Amino acid sequence: MKKFEKSVRLTQLPEQFFASLAKKVTERVIEGHDVINLGQGNPDLPTPDHIVQRLKKAAENPVNHKYSPFRGMDYLKRAVASFYKREYDVDINPETEVSILLGGKAGLVEIPQCLANPGDIVLVPDPGYPDYWSGVSLAEAEMHMMPLLEENNYLPDYSKIPEETAQKAKVMFLNYPNNPTGGVADESFFKKTIEFADKYDICIVHDFAYGSIGFDGVKPTSFLQADRAKANGIEIYTLSKTFNMAGWRIGFAVGNASVIEGLDLLQDHLHVSLFGGIQEAAEEALIASYDAAVELKDTYEKRRNVLVEELQAIGWDVKAPKGSFFAWFKVPEGFTSTSFSDYLLEHANVVMAPGIGFGKYGEGYVRVGMLTTEERIREAAQRIKKLNLF
Ligand SMILES: Cc1ncc(COP(=O)(O)O)c(C=O)c1O
């Protein structure tokens, strides 16, 4: 068959590191092994029933069978504003400060194309969520990595960014609670970030995907709670994690009106918003009771406690994450993140994601997703114990 050549832009996209891990895992499962997969970030529990019911009802409404307005339903934008007022005491103008997204990922990939020109710099956390790299590549911009080090509580150190780099930077990605490290940020960190970004006119893009998952009684801070946040950036929120709606593909951006306008403009050319039924269900999620989200956070916190206790009991010196549903653990001496991940898969049928897949500064760590039952987490620890590595 005739084979058409890929465009240069496609060939330049970053490699999907985790595709090879997923392949190895699938092969082991096909071979008949009972694999405990702590390597992925896919929520394991279902969407709360009242949200599903709302979708079912909405599917029967012919209004939702038509194209949605290009920029999304007004009622959903109003629901976003009420959600931010209720949860974070932040005022949002639903008409100018909300952009509806086909999942957080879409917005994160679109943002560099909205704000950066070829050759501009985008500041990216390392380790970090690899989809940030995709948007930078599509915009033909350059990445400058901001190391997230354990000794800095996984926060970037702005004093390490060279002056010339800061001058050329257009966008900065941040993400707290953090994937992959489980680190969290408070208002004083966002204040420092705003001071730095404001000086160089860098747009801050705070990815708040794990906004509902903070442990030990600490509710994660929204970037928009900080003074002058809206003047200096946006926050991207997704319903995937808070409401177990990963498959529904819905999120939104809130904040600086000029950036929201840019996102909407690009999206006018890419999509025709989302199915109206999903927008109704999202409204339901945002304005109805938040109890299920709190319960879900409690579930992750219990799993975290089991994971950390069990691994400490077998001699692995691990630290408890403060938020997100990920834990970030140092691999034992003599292993790289990849060789350790391969070793666990081969000898214990346990999957942990090698830190190197999240960037250079992820080397020496593995990411553990707490997306299975406490029982399976205990079983994983017992299997690792038998390897006598600690
Ligand atoms: C840090 C981070 N940001 C954004 C997303 C995107 O989520 P979604 O596209 O489902 O909204 C994820 C998903 O895993 C994530 O881990």
PDBQT file of the ligand as one rigid body, heavy atoms in Angstrom, charges set to zero:
ROOT
HETATM    1  C1  LIG A 401      -0.635  16.561  35.643  1.00  0.00    +0.000 C 
HETATM    2  C2  LIG A 401      -1.777  16.261  34.738  1.00  0.00    +0.000 A 
HETATM    3  N1  LIG A 401      -2.313  17.254  34.062  1.00  0.00    +0.000 NA
HETATM    4  C3  LIG A 401      -3.332  17.049  33.232  1.00  0.00    +0.000 A 
HETATM    5  C4  LIG A 401      -3.840  15.806  33.025  1.00  0.00    +0.000 A 
HETATM    6  C5  LIG A 401      -4.912  15.688  31.981  1.00  0.00    +0.000 C 
HETATM    7  O1  LIG A 401      -6.073  15.194  32.374  1.00  0.00    +0.000 OA
HETATM    8  P1  LIG A 401      -7.307  15.192  31.386  1.00  0.00    +0.000 P 
HETATM    9  O2  LIG A 401      -6.816  15.403  30.011  1.00  0.00    +0.000 OA
HETATM   10  O3  LIG A 401      -7.959  13.893  31.588  1.00  0.00    +0.000 OA
HETATM   11  O4  LIG A 401      -8.159  16.338  31.817  1.00  0.00    +0.000 OA
HETATM   12  C6  LIG A 401      -3.307  14.717  33.697  1.00  0.00    +0.000 A 
HETATM   13  C7  LIG A 401      -3.808  13.364  33.454  1.00  0.00    +0.000 C 
HETATM   14  O5  LIG A 401      -3.268  12.386  33.798  1.00  0.00    +0.000 OA
HETATM   15  C8  LIG A 401      -2.242  14.953  34.586  1.00  0.00    +0.000 A 
HETATM   16  O6  LIG A 401      -1.667  13.961  35.273  1.00  0.00    +0.000 OA
ENDROOT
TORSDOF 0
